[in-house]
Amino acid sequence: MTKLYSIRWVVHPSAPEQEKRLELHLESLVSSGELDKINREYVVTGKAIQTIEKYEEEERKHIEAVKLQKKMFWLTIFLAILAVVQAGIVKLPTILDFTK
């Protein structure tokens, strides 16, 4: 934990809970094969790199999907406004008149 938070983490009131939580996370990664534990040190395996790449790809796809949904929302609002104008519910002044 010192490498993450400096030596001051020891005096934090929730230091034991945080250390236990970090240990549980690390042991979980060891049991899933993403880390190897060698003499109280953890070594990243190829599976961890693959997992990180997969996560980053999923995150990128999610961000793209959110952007697409926002664009579709604004397009829908714009089309709804045009439909209201075309239905005659809201009257706007004529900009172009092709009847002449």
Stockholm file with secondary structure:
# STOCKHOLM 1.0

chainA/1-100         MTKLYSIRWVVHPSAPEQEKRLELHLESLVSSGELDKINREYVVTGKAIQTIEKYEEEERKHIEAVKLQKKMFWLTIFLAILAVVQAGIVKLPTILDFTK
#=GR chainA/1-100 SS CHHHHCGGGGGSTTHHHHHHHHHHHHHHHHHTTSEEEETTEEEECHHHHHHHHHHHHHHHHHHHHHHHHHHHHHHHHHHHHHHHHHHTSSCCCCSCCCCC
#=GC SS_cons         CHHHHCGGGGGSTTHHHHHHHHHHHHHHHHHTTSEEEETTEEEECHHHHHHHHHHHHHHHHHHHHHHHHHHHHHHHHHHHHHHHHHHTSSCCCCSCCCCC
//
